Amino acid sequence: MRHIDDLLAEMKTVKNAHPFAILAIVVLPEHLHAIWRLPLGNADYPLRWSLIKTGFSRRLAKSYSCQPPSQA
């Protein structure tokens, strides 16, 4: 789980802007499962996941460079 710190940091960033409580989370190599408690009157679950996924992808993009393969 090389990028778990990036995932957790992005979840914290989104939680600060759009509060929710993480009741349980399981992170697997290809996906994750989570149980959240959303605040009353603000159950915009899709927005929160979208922000987490977008932010996490941007964090990963910063740590990788896309360079064409060298020609031998």
Order of alpha helices (4+ residues) and beta strands (2+ residues): alpha-beta-beta-alpha
